[in-house]
């Protein structure tokens, strides 16, 4: 995936597994571009900038900002109708119309727009099949409508995968069983580590400083009940860093050199367990970082 030359469209068959891999790679590599997913009559697009989500659009009426705000009773029917008229007369966007009418502040509009974008992204996890395309080029119209801030990808992956009931599908998201991984030295951006389930915490503890994915699956609840381990498999992936297949051995130091060397520093504790996070050695620095 993403083997094509920069600027070229990537097209393929869509599934939640494909979505997860695209989201993770986009975040890990800080990519910019647009992902479009088509399934039946629906077409949804997610725009990325440097690995974060900046905007999302949908041709489904209920996904629009005005309809979404009305459905969740953030605005009244009268507010909605007045904003629609304002949009037509002034040729502006719905949020701009609400601000112009004095109904909302710009900050409130941005908050609601962020909620709408998250709903569209999460709805992609419920699409069983379809087609997708990924384009590195930017869309000027989307940039003009984009949020003034980026939404981190990892917490949306966590929410999306937790909602999938097919355990085997979840497990197919993971890299090969022989892949060696360890807990990342820093938490993925935006992931609420204090809200992980007991199963997710257990899996992170099993991962420790490095082991194979297959071994973690066998030792965790994922090996016993794939369905019940769906959320855990998500934390398993987004909170891990891959380990190099081989590691160079450090040359032995003379006793005098060892005494003069300063003690190694440990990374700031962050994990779901009470002990500190793994020592920041060369293997952790060479691991893939998450945004």
C-alpha positions in Angstrom: 0.0 0.0 0.0 1.2 3.5 -1.0 3.9 2.0 -3.3 2.9 4.3 -6.1 4.9 7.4 -7.0 4.1 10.6 -5.1 1.2 12.5 -6.5 -0.4 9.5 -8.0 -3.8 8.1 -6.9 -3.8 4.8 -5.0 -7.0 2.8 -5.7 -8.2 -0.4 -4.2 -10.8 -2.4 -2.4 -11.9 -0.9 0.8 -12.4 -2.6 4.2 -12.0 -1.6 7.8 -8.6 -3.4 7.7 -7.5 -1.3 4.8 -8.7 1.8 6.5 -6.8 1.1 9.7 -3.5 0.5 7.8 -4.0 3.7 5.8 -4.7 5.7 8.9 -1.7 4.3 10.8 0.7 4.8 8.0 -0.5 8.3 7.3 0.0 9.3 10.9 3.3 7.5 11.3 4.8 9.1 8.2 3.1 12.5 8.7 1.5 12.3 5.2 -0.7 14.9 3.6 -3.4 14.0 1.1 -7.0 12.9 0.8 -8.7 9.5 1.3 -12.0 9.0 -0.5 -14.2 6.0 0.2 -17.1 5.0 -2.0 -19.7 2.4 -1.0 -22.9 2.2 -2.9 -24.4 5.7 -3.1 -22.2 7.1 -0.3 -18.9 8.9 -0.9 -16.8 10.2 2.0 -13.5 12.0 2.0 -11.0 12.6 4.7 -8.3 15.2 4.3 -4.9 14.9 6.1 -2.2 17.4 6.7 1.2 16.3 8.1 -0.4 13.1 9.6 -3.4 14.8 11.3 -7.0 15.1 10.1 -8.0 18.5 9.0 -11.3 18.0 7.3 -13.9 15.4 6.3 -16.8 15.6 3.9 -19.7 13.3 3.0 -22.5 13.3 0.4 -24.9 11.8 3.0 -27.3 14.5 4.2 -27.2 13.6 7.9 -23.4 14.0 7.9 -23.6 17.6 7.0 -22.7 20.2 9.6 -26.1 21.8 9.8 -28.1 18.5 9.9 -25.7 17.1 12.4 -26.0 20.1 14.8 -29.8 20.0 14.4 -30.0 16.3 15.0 -28.0 16.6 18.2 -30.1 19.6 19.3 -27.1 22.0 19.4 -29.2 24.5 17.4 -33.0 24.9 16.9 -35.0 24.4 13.8 -35.4 28.2 13.6 -31.6 28.6 13.8 -31.1 26.1 11.0 -33.6 27.7 8.7 -32.2 31.2 9.3 -28.7 29.9 8.6 -29.8 28.2 5.4 -31.3 31.5 4.1 -28.1 33.4 5.1 -26.0 30.9 3.2 -28.0 31.3 0.0 -28.1 35.1 0.2 -24.4 35.6 1.2 -23.0 32.5 -0.5 -21.2 31.5 2.7 -20.8 28.3 4.7 -23.2 27.1 7.3 -20.9 27.8 10.2 -20.1 31.2 8.9 -23.8 31.9 8.6 -24.4 31.0 12.3 -21.5 33.3 13.4 -22.8 36.1 11.2 -26.3 35.7 12.8 -24.7 35.9 16.3 -26.0 32.4 17.1 -22.5 30.9 17.7 -18.9 32.1 18.1 -16.1 30.9 15.8 -14.7 28.7 18.5 -18.1 27.0 19.0 -18.3 26.4 15.2 -14.8 24.9 15.2 -15.8 22.6 18.1 -18.9 21.4 16.3 -17.0 21.0 13.0 -14.4 18.8 14.8 -17.2 16.7 16.2 -18.7 16.3 12.7 -15.3 15.4 11.2 -14.8 12.7 13.9 -18.3 11.3 13.2 -17.5 11.0 9.5 -14.2 9.3 10.1 -15.7 6.8 12.6 -18.5 6.0 10.2 -15.9 4.6 7.8 -15.2 1.8 10.2 -18.8 0.6 9.8 -18.5 0.3 6.0 -18.0 -3.4 5.3 -16.8 -3.0 1.7 -16.4 -0.5 -1.1 -13.5 1.1 -3.0 -11.0 3.7 -1.9 -8.5 6.1 -3.5 -5.7 8.1 -1.8 -4.3 11.2 -3.5 -1.3 13.1 -2.2 -2.4 16.4 -3.9 -4.3 19.0 -1.9 -7.9 20.3 -2.5 -8.1 24.1 -2.2 -11.8 23.9 -1.3 -11.1 21.5 1.5 -8.2 23.6 2.7 -10.5 26.6 2.9 -13.0 24.6 5.0 -10.4 22.9 7.1 -10.2 23.1 10.9 -7.7 25.6 12.3 -6.1 22.6 14.1 -5.4 19.0 13.3 -7.2 16.0 14.9 -4.8 13.2 15.9 -5.4 9.9 14.2 -4.6 7.3 17.0 -7.6 8.1 19.3 -10.0 7.8 16.3 -8.4 4.4 15.4 -9.0 3.3 19.0 -12.6 4.3 18.9 -13.3 2.9 15.5 -11.7 -0.5 16.1 -13.5 -0.8 19.5 -16.8 -0.6 17.7 -16.0 -3.6 15.4 -17.5 -6.9 16.6 -15.7 -9.2 14.2 -12.7 -10.4 16.2 -11.1 -12.2 13.3 -11.3 -9.0 11.2 -9.6 -7.1 14.1 -6.8 -9.7 14.3 -6.2 -9.4 10.5 -5.3 -5.7 11.1 -2.2 -6.7 13.0 1.2 -7.2 11.3 2.6 -10.8 10.9 2.8 -12.9 14.0 6.6 -13.1 13.8 6.9 -9.3 14.0 8.8 -8.2 17.1 7.4 -5.2 18.9 7.6 -3.4 22.2 5.6 -0.7 24.0 6.4 2.7 22.5 8.5 4.9 24.8 5.9 7.6 24.5 2.1 7.4 24.3 0.5 8.0 20.8 -0.8 11.5 20.5 -4.3 11.9 21.8 -4.8 8.4 23.2 -6.3 8.5 26.7 -4.0 6.1 28.4 -5.9 6.4 31.7 -9.1 5.1 30.0 -7.7 1.8 28.7 -9.6 -1.3 29.6 -8.0 -4.0 31.9 -7.5 -6.2 28.8 -5.7 -3.4 27.0 -3.5 -2.7 30.0 -2.7 -6.4 30.3 -1.6 -6.6 26.7 0.7 -3.6 27.0 2.3 -5.3 30.1 2.8 -8.5 28.1 4.5 -6.6 25.3 7.0 -5.1 27.8 10.3 -4.3 26.2 9.9 -6.6 23.3 8.3 -9.8 22.1 6.5 -11.3 19.0 3.0 -10.4 18.2 2.0 -14.0 17.9 3.3 -14.7 21.5 1.3 -11.7 22.8 -1.9 -12.9 21.1 -1.4 -16.4 22.6 -0.8 -15.1 26.1 -3.6 -12.6 26.1 -7.4 -12.9 25.8 -7.0 -12.4 22.0 -6.0 -16.1 21.8 -9.1 -17.2 23.8 -11.8 -15.0 22.3 -11.0 -12.8 19.3 -14.2 -10.9 19.6 -13.7 -9.9 23.3 -10.1 -8.8 22.4 -11.0 -6.4 19.6 -10.4 -3.3 21.6 -7.2 -4.8 23.1 -5.8 -5.5 19.6 -6.2 -1.8 18.8 -4.2 -0.7 21.8 -1.8 -3.5 20.9 -1.0 -1.8 17.6 -1.2 1.9 18.2 0.8 1.8 21.4 3.7 -0.4 20.1 6.9 0.3 18.3 8.5 -2.3 16.0 11.9 -3.7 17.1 14.7 -4.1 14.6 15.3 -7.7 13.6 18.9 -7.5 14.6 20.7 -5.3 17.1 24.3 -4.4 17.3 26.1 -5.3 20.5 27.9 -2.5 22.3 31.6 -2.8 22.8 32.7 -3.8 26.3 33.9 -0.9 28.4 36.9 -0.9 30.7 36.0 -0.6 34.4 37.4 2.9 34.5 35.3 3.9 31.6 32.2 2.4 33.2 32.8 4.4 36.4 33.1 7.7 34.6 30.0 7.1 32.4 26.9 8.8 33.4 23.8 6.7 34.4 21.3 6.0 31.7 18.2 8.2 31.9 14.7 6.7 31.9 11.9 8.0 29.8 9.1 9.8 31.7 6.6 7.2 33.1 3.4 7.1 31.0 2.2 3.6 30.7 -1.0 2.0 32.2 1.1 0.2 34.8 2.7 1.7 37.8 6.4 1.0 36.9 8.3 3.4 34.7 8.3 3.0 30.9 11.2 1.1 29.2 14.7 2.5 29.4 15.4 4.8 26.5 18.2 2.7 24.9 19.3 2.6 21.3 16.6 0.0 20.4 13.9 2.4 21.5 15.4 5.3 19.7 15.5 3.3 16.5 11.9 2.3 16.8 9.2 3.8 14.7 7.7 6.8 16.4 4.0 7.6 16.5 2.5 10.9 16.1 
